[in-house]
Each structure stands twice: as C-alpha cells, then as structure tokens.
C-alpha cells in the first residue's frame, strides 16, 4: 500500500495548478487500485499581519489517495512507437 498526495494550488496570477495527478494515474495504468481517498490539508497564504492577527487566504487543498500497488506491473511506460 502506498499513500500519494494530490491537490490544487490557486495562484492569483497563474490560476489553478494541479499536483500529484500524474503519479496516481501512472500507478493506476500499471494495475494499482484505489483503496481509499482521505482528507488532506488546506493550503493557505499569509495576506496580512498586524500585532493582534494574521490574515490568511485559502489558496488550495490536498487529499491523500491510498493505493494498493501489489498487483501493479513494475514495468516503466514506453512511448507507443516502441511497441511496433
């Protein structure tokens, strides 16, 4: 069993960016299966701070995907043109 973190970060100028999806998809294509999806974290950024308070903005989230890769192929992916 393996736990992988996936999620999204939101940047004001660059927009949303996803992370971790490629690793999970590679494992699934190799034959792994999802056991559970669990809560992860809220990603925040400090917006302002004074003597009494810190103001944070929510800028993303993550979740944990638990996969069973015991039956997955350990072969690495090759470009499609090498199969012919």
mmCIF file as gemmi writes it, N, C-alpha and C atoms, coordinates in Angstrom:
data_model
loop_
_atom_site.group_PDB
_atom_site.id
_atom_site.type_symbol
_atom_site.label_atom_id
_atom_site.label_alt_id
_atom_site.label_comp_id
_atom_site.label_asym_id
_atom_site.label_entity_id
_atom_site.label_seq_id
_atom_site.pdbx_PDB_ins_code
_atom_site.Cartn_x
_atom_site.Cartn_y
_atom_site.Cartn_z
_atom_site.occupancy
_atom_site.B_iso_or_equiv
_atom_site.pdbx_formal_charge
_atom_site.auth_seq_id
_atom_site.auth_asym_id
_atom_site.pdbx_PDB_model_num
ATOM 1 N N . UNK Axp A 1 ? 0.85 -1.173 0 1 0 ? 1 A 1
ATOM 2 C CA . UNK Axp A 1 ? 0 0 0 1 0 ? 1 A 1
ATOM 3 C C . UNK Axp A 1 ? 0.895 1.234 0 1 0 ? 1 A 1
ATOM 4 N N . UNK Axp A 2 ? 0.414 2.249 -0.674 1 0 ? 2 A 1
ATOM 5 C CA . UNK Axp A 2 ? 1.161 3.486 -0.816 1 0 ? 2 A 1
ATOM 6 C C . UNK Axp A 2 ? 0.173 4.642 -0.731 1 0 ? 2 A 1
ATOM 7 N N . UNK Axp A 3 ? 0.576 5.716 -0.055 1 0 ? 3 A 1
ATOM 8 C CA . UNK Axp A 3 ? -0.247 6.919 0.022 1 0 ? 3 A 1
ATOM 9 C C . UNK Axp A 3 ? 0.372 7.998 -0.851 1 0 ? 3 A 1
ATOM 10 N N . UNK Axp A 4 ? -0.448 8.59 -1.708 1 0 ? 4 A 1
ATOM 11 C CA . UNK Axp A 4 ? 0.005 9.646 -2.598 1 0 ? 4 A 1
ATOM 12 C C . UNK Axp A 4 ? -0.845 10.882 -2.358 1 0 ? 4 A 1
ATOM 13 N N . UNK Axp A 5 ? -0.205 12.043 -2.382 1 0 ? 5 A 1
ATOM 14 C CA . UNK Axp A 5 ? -0.917 13.303 -2.168 1 0 ? 5 A 1
ATOM 15 C C . UNK Axp A 5 ? -1.212 13.952 -3.52 1 0 ? 5 A 1
ATOM 16 N N . UNK Axp A 6 ? -2.471 14.339 -3.704 1 0 ? 6 A 1
ATOM 17 C CA . UNK Axp A 6 ? -2.863 15.085 -4.9 1 0 ? 6 A 1
ATOM 18 C C . UNK Axp A 6 ? -3.6 16.338 -4.438 1 0 ? 6 A 1
ATOM 19 N N . UNK Axp A 7 ? -3.648 17.346 -5.288 1 0 ? 7 A 1
ATOM 20 C CA . UNK Axp A 7 ? -4.373 18.546 -4.89 1 0 ? 7 A 1
ATOM 21 C C . UNK Axp A 7 ? -4.275 19.645 -5.92 1 0 ? 7 A 1
ATOM 22 N N . UNK Axp A 8 ? -4.612 20.842 -5.467 1 0 ? 8 A 1
ATOM 23 C CA . UNK Axp A 8 ? -4.623 22.001 -6.34 1 0 ? 8 A 1
ATOM 24 C C . UNK Axp A 8 ? -4.14 23.216 -5.553 1 0 ? 8 A 1
ATOM 25 N N . UNK Axp A 9 ? -3.306 24.008 -6.208 1 0 ? 9 A 1
ATOM 26 C CA . UNK Axp A 9 ? -2.89 25.312 -5.682 1 0 ? 9 A 1
ATOM 27 C C . UNK Axp A 9 ? -3.463 26.383 -6.597 1 0 ? 9 A 1
ATOM 28 N N . UNK Axp A 10 ? -3.949 27.461 -6.006 1 0 ? 10 A 1
ATOM 29 C CA . UNK Axp A 10 ? -4.529 28.55 -6.79 1 0 ? 10 A 1
ATOM 30 C C . UNK Axp A 10 ? -3.648 29.781 -6.619 1 0 ? 10 A 1
ATOM 31 N N . UNK Axp A 11 ? -3.1 30.248 -7.726 1 0 ? 11 A 1
ATOM 32 C CA . UNK Axp A 11 ? -2.281 31.453 -7.732 1 0 ? 11 A 1
ATOM 33 C C . UNK Axp A 11 ? -3.092 32.57 -8.379 1 0 ? 11 A 1
ATOM 34 N N . UNK Axp A 12 ? -3.008 33.736 -7.782 1 0 ? 12 A 1
ATOM 35 C CA . UNK Axp A 12 ? -3.806 34.865 -8.282 1 0 ? 12 A 1
ATOM 36 C C . UNK Axp A 12 ? -3.481 35.187 -9.739 1 0 ? 12 A 1
ATOM 37 N N . UNK Axp A 13 ? -2.221 35.141 -10.123 1 0 ? 13 A 1
ATOM 38 C CA . UNK Axp A 13 ? -1.848 35.48 -11.493 1 0 ? 13 A 1
ATOM 39 C C . UNK Axp A 13 ? -1.833 34.258 -12.408 1 0 ? 13 A 1
ATOM 40 N N . UNK Axp A 14 ? -1.394 33.127 -11.91 1 0 ? 14 A 1
ATOM 41 C CA . UNK Axp A 14 ? -1.237 31.951 -12.758 1 0 ? 14 A 1
ATOM 42 C C . UNK Axp A 14 ? -2.44 31.031 -12.818 1 0 ? 14 A 1
ATOM 43 N N . UNK Axp A 15 ? -3.419 31.238 -11.937 1 0 ? 15 A 1
ATOM 44 C CA . UNK Axp A 15 ? -4.591 30.372 -11.917 1 0 ? 15 A 1
ATOM 45 C C . UNK Axp A 15 ? -4.322 29.063 -11.19 1 0 ? 15 A 1
ATOM 46 N N . UNK Axp A 16 ? -5.219 28.096 -11.323 1 0 ? 16 A 1
ATOM 47 C CA . UNK Axp A 16 ? -5.065 26.831 -10.601 1 0 ? 16 A 1
ATOM 48 C C . UNK Axp A 16 ? -3.989 25.94 -11.227 1 0 ? 16 A 1
ATOM 49 N N . UNK Axp A 17 ? -3.269 25.24 -10.371 1 0 ? 17 A 1
ATOM 50 C CA . UNK Axp A 17 ? -2.266 24.256 -10.803 1 0 ? 17 A 1
ATOM 51 C C . UNK Axp A 17 ? -2.486 22.994 -9.983 1 0 ? 17 A 1
ATOM 52 N N . UNK Axp A 18 ? -2.576 21.871 -10.666 1 0 ? 18 A 1
ATOM 53 C CA . UNK Axp A 18 ? -2.783 20.597 -10 1 0 ? 18 A 1
ATOM 54 C C . UNK Axp A 18 ? -1.441 19.917 -9.751 1 0 ? 18 A 1
ATOM 55 N N . UNK Axp A 19 ? -1.372 19.122 -8.686 1 0 ? 19 A 1
ATOM 56 C CA . UNK Axp A 19 ? -0.158 18.364 -8.409 1 0 ? 19 A 1
ATOM 57 C C . UNK Axp A 19 ? -0.516 16.949 -7.971 1 0 ? 19 A 1
ATOM 58 N N . UNK Axp A 20 ? 0.373 16.019 -8.272 1 0 ? 20 A 1
ATOM 59 C CA . UNK Axp A 20 ? 0.219 14.635 -7.846 1 0 ? 20 A 1
ATOM 60 C C . UNK Axp A 20 ? -0.62 13.747 -8.752 1 0 ? 20 A 1
ATOM 61 N N . UNK Axp A 21 ? -1.343 14.321 -9.699 1 0 ? 21 A 1
ATOM 62 C CA . UNK Axp A 21 ? -2.237 13.527 -10.537 1 0 ? 21 A 1
ATOM 63 C C . UNK Axp A 21 ? -1.468 12.563 -11.434 1 0 ? 21 A 1
ATOM 64 N N . UNK Axp A 22 ? -0.346 12.996 -11.967 1 0 ? 22 A 1
ATOM 65 C CA . UNK Axp A 22 ? 0.425 12.135 -12.873 1 0 ? 22 A 1
ATOM 66 C C . UNK Axp A 22 ? 0.887 10.861 -12.178 1 0 ? 22 A 1
ATOM 67 N N . UNK Axp A 23 ? 1.377 10.98 -10.935 1 0 ? 23 A 1
ATOM 68 C CA . UNK Axp A 23 ? 1.862 9.803 -10.223 1 0 ? 23 A 1
ATOM 69 C C . UNK Axp A 23 ? 0.74 8.804 -9.957 1 0 ? 23 A 1
ATOM 70 N N . UNK Axp A 24 ? -0.42 9.3 -9.58 1 0 ? 24 A 1
ATOM 71 C CA . UNK Axp A 24 ? -1.56 8.409 -9.327 1 0 ? 24 A 1
ATOM 72 C C . UNK Axp A 24 ? -1.999 7.741 -10.626 1 0 ? 24 A 1
ATOM 73 N N . UNK Axp A 25 ? -2.085 8.5 -11.717 1 0 ? 25 A 1
ATOM 74 C CA . UNK Axp A 25 ? -2.504 7.924 -12.992 1 0 ? 25 A 1
ATOM 75 C C . UNK Axp A 25 ? -1.522 6.879 -13.505 1 0 ? 25 A 1
ATOM 76 N N . UNK Axp A 26 ? -0.227 7.101 -13.328 1 0 ? 26 A 1
ATOM 77 C CA . UNK Axp A 26 ? 0.774 6.099 -13.734 1 0 ? 26 A 1
ATOM 78 C C . UNK Axp A 26 ? 0.556 4.806 -12.951 1 0 ? 26 A 1
ATOM 79 N N . UNK Axp A 27 ? 0.338 4.925 -11.646 1 0 ? 27 A 1
ATOM 80 C CA . UNK Axp A 27 ? 0.109 3.735 -10.821 1 0 ? 27 A 1
ATOM 81 C C . UNK Axp A 27 ? -1.168 3.009 -11.244 1 0 ? 27 A 1
ATOM 82 N N . UNK Axp A 28 ? -2.238 3.748 -11.531 1 0 ? 28 A 1
ATOM 83 C CA . UNK Axp A 28 ? -3.492 3.116 -11.948 1 0 ? 28 A 1
ATOM 84 C C . UNK Axp A 28 ? -3.347 2.418 -13.293 1 0 ? 28 A 1
ATOM 85 N N . UNK Axp A 29 ? -2.645 3.046 -14.231 1 0 ? 29 A 1
ATOM 86 C CA . UNK Axp A 29 ? -2.433 2.424 -15.542 1 0 ? 29 A 1
ATOM 87 C C . UNK Axp A 29 ? -1.579 1.169 -15.443 1 0 ? 29 A 1
ATOM 88 N N . UNK Axp A 30 ? -0.737 1.092 -14.407 1 0 ? 30 A 1
ATOM 89 C CA . UNK Axp A 30 ? 0.101 -0.084 -14.206 1 0 ? 30 A 1
ATOM 90 C C . UNK Axp A 30 ? -0.64 -1.203 -13.488 1 0 ? 30 A 1
ATOM 91 N N . UNK Axp A 31 ? -1.889 -0.959 -13.072 1 0 ? 31 A 1
ATOM 92 C CA . UNK Axp A 31 ? -2.692 -2.006 -12.457 1 0 ? 31 A 1
ATOM 93 C C . UNK Axp A 31 ? -2.977 -1.82 -10.982 1 0 ? 31 A 1
ATOM 94 N N . UNK Axp A 32 ? -2.546 -0.727 -10.396 1 0 ? 32 A 1
ATOM 95 C CA . UNK Axp A 32 ? -2.844 -0.473 -8.987 1 0 ? 32 A 1
ATOM 96 C C . UNK Axp A 32 ? -4.323 -0.145 -8.831 1 0 ? 32 A 1
ATOM 97 N N . UNK Axp A 33 ? -4.817 -0.264 -7.614 1 0 ? 33 A 1
ATOM 98 C CA . UNK Axp A 33 ? -6.216 0.077 -7.355 1 0 ? 33 A 1
ATOM 99 C C . UNK Axp A 33 ? -6.298 1.035 -6.178 1 0 ? 33 A 1
ATOM 100 N N . UNK Axp A 34 ? -7.322 1.892 -6.189 1 0 ? 34 A 1
ATOM 101 C CA . UNK Axp A 34 ? -7.535 2.857 -5.118 1 0 ? 34 A 1
ATOM 102 C C . UNK Axp A 34 ? -8.226 2.147 -3.957 1 0 ? 34 A 1
ATOM 103 N N . UNK Axp A 35 ? -7.625 2.271 -2.781 1 0 ? 35 A 1
ATOM 104 C CA . UNK Axp A 35 ? -8.195 1.68 -1.573 1 0 ? 35 A 1
ATOM 105 C C . UNK Axp A 35 ? -9.087 2.695 -0.857 1 0 ? 35 A 1
ATOM 106 N N . UNK Axp A 36 ? -8.596 3.934 -0.755 1 0 ? 36 A 1
ATOM 107 C CA . UNK Axp A 36 ? -9.39 4.979 -0.116 1 0 ? 36 A 1
ATOM 108 C C . UNK Axp A 36 ? -8.868 6.353 -0.514 1 0 ? 36 A 1
ATOM 109 N N . UNK Axp A 37 ? -9.745 7.333 -0.344 1 0 ? 37 A 1
ATOM 110 C CA . UNK Axp A 37 ? -9.386 8.737 -0.525 1 0 ? 37 A 1
ATOM 111 C C . UNK Axp A 37 ? -9.658 9.4 0.819 1 0 ? 37 A 1
ATOM 112 N N . UNK Axp A 38 ? -8.616 10.044 1.369 1 0 ? 38 A 1
ATOM 113 C CA . UNK Axp A 38 ? -8.708 10.604 2.719 1 0 ? 38 A 1
ATOM 114 C C . UNK Axp A 38 ? -8.46 12.101 2.689 1 0 ? 38 A 1
ATOM 115 N N . UNK Axp A 39 ? -8.963 12.762 3.73 1 0 ? 39 A 1
ATOM 116 C CA . UNK Axp A 39 ? -8.755 14.202 3.802 1 0 ? 39 A 1
ATOM 117 C C . UNK Axp A 39 ? -7.267 14.505 3.87 1 0 ? 39 A 1
ATOM 118 N N . UNK Axp A 40 ? -6.922 15.64 3.332 1 0 ? 40 A 1
ATOM 119 C CA . UNK Axp A 40 ? -5.535 16.074 3.325 1 0 ? 40 A 1
ATOM 120 C C . UNK Axp A 40 ? -5.397 17.362 4.091 1 0 ? 40 A 1
ATOM 121 N N . UNK Axp A 41 ? -5.104 18.438 3.387 1 0 ? 41 A 1
ATOM 122 C CA . UNK Axp A 41 ? -4.85 19.711 4.047 1 0 ? 41 A 1
ATOM 123 C C . UNK Axp A 41 ? -5.448 20.856 3.245 1 0 ? 41 A 1
ATOM 124 N N . UNK Axp A 42 ? -5.602 21.975 3.919 1 0 ? 42 A 1
ATOM 125 C CA . UNK Axp A 42 ? -5.968 23.229 3.266 1 0 ? 42 A 1
ATOM 126 C C . UNK Axp A 42 ? -4.67 24.007 3.118 1 0 ? 42 A 1
ATOM 127 N N . UNK Axp A 43 ? -4.397 24.496 1.919 1 0 ? 43 A 1
ATOM 128 C CA . UNK Axp A 43 ? -3.185 25.261 1.662 1 0 ? 43 A 1
ATOM 129 C C . UNK Axp A 43 ? -3.546 26.741 1.798 1 0 ? 43 A 1
ATOM 130 N N . UNK Axp A 44 ? -2.773 27.454 2.613 1 0 ? 44 A 1
ATOM 131 C CA . UNK Axp A 44 ? -3.058 28.863 2.853 1 0 ? 44 A 1
ATOM 132 C C . UNK Axp A 44 ? -1.83 29.723 2.567 1 0 ? 44 A 1
ATOM 133 N N . UNK Axp A 45 ? -2.077 31.018 2.379 1 0 ? 45 A 1
ATOM 134 C CA . UNK Axp A 45 ? -1.015 32.01 2.226 1 0 ? 45 A 1
ATOM 135 C C . UNK Axp A 45 ? -1.328 33.182 3.137 1 0 ? 45 A 1
ATOM 136 N N . UNK Axp A 46 ? -0.284 33.754 3.715 1 0 ? 46 A 1
ATOM 137 C CA . UNK Axp A 46 ? -0.482 34.913 4.581 1 0 ? 46 A 1
ATOM 138 C C . UNK Axp A 46 ? -0.756 36.138 3.722 1 0 ? 46 A 1
ATOM 139 N N . UNK Axp A 47 ? -1.863 36.819 4.019 1 0 ? 47 A 1
ATOM 140 C CA . UNK Axp A 47 ? -2.262 38.006 3.266 1 0 ? 47 A 1
ATOM 141 C C . UNK Axp A 47 ? -1.81 39.268 4.005 1 0 ? 47 A 1
ATOM 142 N N . UNK Axp A 48 ? -2.008 39.29 5.31 1 0 ? 48 A 1
ATOM 143 C CA . UNK Axp A 48 ? -1.664 40.466 6.104 1 0 ? 48 A 1
ATOM 144 C C . UNK Axp A 48 ? -1.386 40.027 7.537 1 0 ? 48 A 1
ATOM 145 N N . UNK Axp A 49 ? -0.698 40.892 8.254 1 0 ? 49 A 1
ATOM 146 C CA . UNK Axp A 49 ? -0.395 40.598 9.647 1 0 ? 49 A 1
ATOM 147 C C . UNK Axp A 49 ? -0.252 41.913 10.398 1 0 ? 49 A 1
ATOM 148 N N . UNK Axp A 50 ? -0.852 41.961 11.594 1 0 ? 50 A 1
ATOM 149 C CA . UNK Axp A 50 ? -0.617 43.09 12.478 1 0 ? 50 A 1
ATOM 150 C C . UNK Axp A 50 ? -0.288 42.534 13.858 1 0 ? 50 A 1
ATOM 151 N N . UNK Axp A 51 ? -0.278 43.362 14.865 1 0 ? 51 A 1
ATOM 152 C CA . UNK Axp A 51 ? 0.119 42.91 16.2 1 0 ? 51 A 1
ATOM 153 C C . UNK Axp A 51 ? -0.83 41.87 16.787 1 0 ? 51 A 1
ATOM 154 N N . UNK Axp A 52 ? -2.107 41.922 16.413 1 0 ? 52 A 1
ATOM 155 C CA . UNK Axp A 52 ? -3.1 41.042 17.018 1 0 ? 52 A 1
ATOM 156 C C . UNK Axp A 52 ? -3.493 39.857 16.154 1 0 ? 52 A 1
ATOM 157 N N . UNK Axp A 53 ? -3.429 39.996 14.842 1 0 ? 53 A 1
ATOM 158 C CA . UNK Axp A 53 ? -3.987 38.979 13.962 1 0 ? 53 A 1
ATOM 159 C C . UNK Axp A 53 ? -3.089 38.696 12.766 1 0 ? 53 A 1
ATOM 160 N N . UNK Axp A 54 ? -3.29 37.514 12.223 1 0 ? 54 A 1
ATOM 161 C CA . UNK Axp A 54 ? -2.699 37.138 10.942 1 0 ? 54 A 1
ATOM 162 C C . UNK Axp A 54 ? -3.864 36.802 10.023 1 0 ? 54 A 1
ATOM 163 N N . UNK Axp A 55 ? -3.903 37.406 8.848 1 0 ? 55 A 1
ATOM 164 C CA . UNK Axp A 55 ? -4.966 37.141 7.878 1 0 ? 55 A 1
ATOM 165 C C . UNK Axp A 55 ? -4.45 36.163 6.833 1 0 ? 55 A 1
ATOM 166 N N . UNK Axp A 56 ? -5.158 35.056 6.683 1 0 ? 56 A 1
ATOM 167 C CA . UNK Axp A 56 ? -4.778 34.02 5.731 1 0 ? 56 A 1
ATOM 168 C C . UNK Axp A 56 ? -5.833 33.897 4.638 1 0 ? 56 A 1
ATOM 169 N N . UNK Axp A 57 ? -5.385 33.5 3.462 1 0 ? 57 A 1
ATOM 170 C CA . UNK Axp A 57 ? -6.293 33.215 2.347 1 0 ? 57 A 1
ATOM 171 C C . UNK Axp A 57 ? -6.131 31.743 1.969 1 0 ? 57 A 1
ATOM 172 N N . UNK Axp A 58 ? -7.233 31.087 1.696 1 0 ? 58 A 1
ATOM 173 C CA . UNK Axp A 58 ? -7.178 29.7 1.235 1 0 ? 58 A 1
ATOM 174 C C . UNK Axp A 58 ? -6.745 29.711 -0.224 1 0 ? 58 A 1
ATOM 175 N N . UNK Axp A 59 ? -5.637 29.031 -0.506 1 0 ? 59 A 1
ATOM 176 C CA . UNK Axp A 59 ? -5.092 29.043 -1.863 1 0 ? 59 A 1
ATOM 177 C C . UNK Axp A 59 ? -4.979 27.638 -2.46 1 0 ? 59 A 1
ATOM 178 N N . UNK Axp A 60 ? -5.655 26.677 -1.859 1 0 ? 60 A 1
ATOM 179 C CA . UNK Axp A 60 ? -5.629 25.338 -2.423 1 0 ? 60 A 1
ATOM 180 C C . UNK Axp A 60 ? -6.022 24.28 -1.411 1 0 ? 60 A 1
ATOM 181 N N . UNK Axp A 61 ? -5.862 23.044 -1.822 1 0 ? 61 A 1
ATOM 182 C CA . UNK Axp A 61 ? -6.197 21.909 -0.957 1 0 ? 61 A 1
ATOM 183 C C . UNK Axp A 61 ? -5.423 20.685 -1.431 1 0 ? 61 A 1
ATOM 184 N N . UNK Axp A 62 ? -5.381 19.684 -0.576 1 0 ? 62 A 1
ATOM 185 C CA . UNK Axp A 62 ? -4.818 18.402 -0.982 1 0 ? 62 A 1
ATOM 186 C C . UNK Axp A 62 ? -5.652 17.282 -0.379 1 0 ? 62 A 1
ATOM 187 N N . UNK Axp A 63 ? -5.62 16.124 -1.005 1 0 ? 63 A 1
ATOM 188 C CA . UNK Axp A 63 ? -6.23 14.906 -0.488 1 0 ? 63 A 1
ATOM 189 C C . UNK Axp A 63 ? -5.202 13.782 -0.617 1 0 ? 63 A 1
ATOM 190 N N . UNK Axp A 64 ? -5.353 12.762 0.205 1 0 ? 64 A 1
ATOM 191 C CA . UNK Axp A 64 ? -4.464 11.615 0.16 1 0 ? 64 A 1
ATOM 192 C C . UNK Axp A 64 ? -5.181 10.441 -0.494 1 0 ? 64 A 1
ATOM 193 N N . UNK Axp A 65 ? -4.529 9.839 -1.474 1 0 ? 65 A 1
ATOM 194 C CA . UNK Axp A 65 ? -5.075 8.681 -2.168 1 0 ? 65 A 1
ATOM 195 C C . UNK Axp A 65 ? -4.247 7.47 -1.751 1 0 ? 65 A 1
ATOM 196 N N . UNK Axp A 66 ? -4.904 6.499 -1.128 1 0 ? 66 A 1
ATOM 197 C CA . UNK Axp A 66 ? -4.224 5.273 -0.725 1 0 ? 66 A 1
ATOM 198 C C . UNK Axp A 66 ? -4.447 4.253 -1.83 1 0 ? 66 A 1
ATOM 199 N N . UNK Axp A 67 ? -3.346 3.727 -2.38 1 0 ? 67 A 1
ATOM 200 C CA . UNK Axp A 67 ? -3.458 2.756 -3.463 1 0 ? 67 A 1
ATOM 201 C C . UNK Axp A 67 ? -2.788 1.453 -3.067 1 0 ? 67 A 1
ATOM 202 N N . UNK Axp A 68 ? -3.293 0.381 -3.624 1 0 ? 68 A 1
ATOM 203 C CA . UNK Axp A 68 ? -2.694 -0.942 -3.479 1 0 ? 68 A 1
ATOM 204 C C . UNK Axp A 68 ? -1.988 -1.244 -4.784 1 0 ? 68 A 1
ATOM 205 N N . UNK Axp A 69 ? -0.665 -1.212 -4.746 1 0 ? 69 A 1
ATOM 206 C CA . UNK Axp A 69 ? 0.103 -1.466 -5.961 1 0 ? 69 A 1
ATOM 207 C C . UNK Axp A 69 ? 0.772 -2.839 -5.943 1 0 ? 69 A 1
ATOM 208 N N . UNK Axp A 70 ? 0.257 -3.741 -5.103 1 0 ? 70 A 1
ATOM 209 C CA . UNK Axp A 70 ? 0.865 -5.075 -5.007 1 0 ? 70 A 1
ATOM 210 C C . UNK Axp A 70 ? 0.695 -5.879 -6.293 1 0 ? 70 A 1
ATOM 211 N N . UNK Axp A 71 ? -0.373 -5.627 -7.053 1 0 ? 71 A 1
ATOM 212 C CA . UNK Axp A 71 ? -0.581 -6.342 -8.304 1 0 ? 71 A 1
ATOM 213 C C . UNK Axp A 71 ? -0.199 -5.542 -9.524 1 0 ? 71 A 1
ATOM 214 N N . UNK Axp A 72 ? 0.388 -4.371 -9.298 1 0 ? 72 A 1
ATOM 215 C CA . UNK Axp A 72 ? 0.721 -3.488 -10.419 1 0 ? 72 A 1
ATOM 216 C C . UNK Axp A 72 ? 1.982 -3.954 -11.116 1 0 ? 72 A 1
ATOM 217 N N . UNK Axp A 73 ? 2.027 -3.709 -12.389 1 0 ? 73 A 1
ATOM 218 C CA . UNK Axp A 73 ? 3.203 -4.009 -13.194 1 0 ? 73 A 1
ATOM 219 C C . UNK Axp A 73 ? 4.315 -3.053 -12.803 1 0 ? 73 A 1
ATOM 220 N N . UNK Axp A 74 ? 5.514 -3.562 -12.653 1 0 ? 74 A 1
ATOM 221 C CA . UNK Axp A 74 ? 6.654 -2.726 -12.319 1 0 ? 74 A 1
ATOM 222 C C . UNK Axp A 74 ? 7.345 -2.199 -13.566 1 0 ? 74 A 1
ATOM 223 N N . UNK Axp A 75 ? 6.831 -2.544 -14.726 1 0 ? 75 A 1
ATOM 224 C CA . UNK Axp A 75 ? 7.407 -2.103 -15.988 1 0 ? 75 A 1
ATOM 225 C C . UNK Axp A 75 ? 7.157 -0.614 -16.169 1 0 ? 75 A 1
ATOM 226 N N . UNK Axp A 76 ? 8.172 0.097 -16.616 1 0 ? 76 A 1
ATOM 227 C CA . UNK Axp A 76 ? 8.004 1.528 -16.852 1 0 ? 76 A 1
ATOM 228 C C . UNK Axp A 76 ? 7.335 1.732 -18.207 1 0 ? 76 A 1
ATOM 229 N N . UNK Axp A 77 ? 6.619 2.825 -18.307 1 0 ? 77 A 1
ATOM 230 C CA . UNK Axp A 77 ? 5.917 3.128 -19.556 1 0 ? 77 A 1
ATOM 231 C C . UNK Axp A 77 ? 6.926 3.478 -20.647 1 0 ? 77 A 1
ATOM 232 N N . UNK Axp A 78 ? 6.625 3.034 -21.86 1 0 ? 78 A 1
ATOM 233 C CA . UNK Axp A 78 ? 7.459 3.351 -23.014 1 0 ? 78 A 1
ATOM 234 C C . UNK Axp A 78 ? 6.612 4.079 -24.036 1 0 ? 78 A 1
ATOM 235 N N . UNK Axp A 79 ? 7.238 4.895 -24.862 1 0 ? 79 A 1
ATOM 236 C CA . UNK Axp A 79 ? 6.47 5.574 -25.914 1 0 ? 79 A 1
ATOM 237 C C . UNK Axp A 79 ? 5.77 4.552 -26.806 1 0 ? 79 A 1
ATOM 238 N N . UNK Axp A 80 ? 4.591 4.899 -27.316 1 0 ? 80 A 1
ATOM 239 C CA . UNK Axp A 80 ? 3.79 3.963 -28.1 1 0 ? 80 A 1
ATOM 240 C C . UNK Axp A 80 ? 4.517 3.473 -29.338 1 0 ? 80 A 1
ATOM 241 N N . UNK Axp A 81 ? 5.392 4.296 -29.94 1 0 ? 81 A 1
ATOM 242 C CA . UNK Axp A 81 ? 6.033 3.879 -31.177 1 0 ? 81 A 1
ATOM 243 C C . UNK Axp A 81 ? 7.074 2.773 -30.965 1 0 ? 81 A 1
ATOM 244 N N . UNK Axp A 82 ? 7.461 2.503 -29.727 1 0 ? 82 A 1
ATOM 245 C CA . UNK Axp A 82 ? 8.425 1.429 -29.479 1 0 ? 82 A 1
ATOM 246 C C . UNK Axp A 82 ? 7.754 0.06 -29.414 1 0 ? 82 A 1
ATOM 247 N N . UNK Axp A 83 ? 6.432 0.044 -29.385 1 0 ? 83 A 1
ATOM 248 C CA . UNK Axp A 83 ? 5.724 -1.227 -29.352 1 0 ? 83 A 1
ATOM 249 C C . UNK Axp A 83 ? 5.601 -1.843 -30.74 1 0 ? 83 A 1
ATOM 250 N N . UNK Axp A 84 ? 5.84 -1.076 -31.802 1 0 ? 84 A 1
ATOM 251 C CA . UNK Axp A 84 ? 5.62 -1.578 -33.166 1 0 ? 84 A 1
ATOM 252 C C . UNK Axp A 84 ? 6.866 -2.088 -33.775 1 0 ? 84 A 1
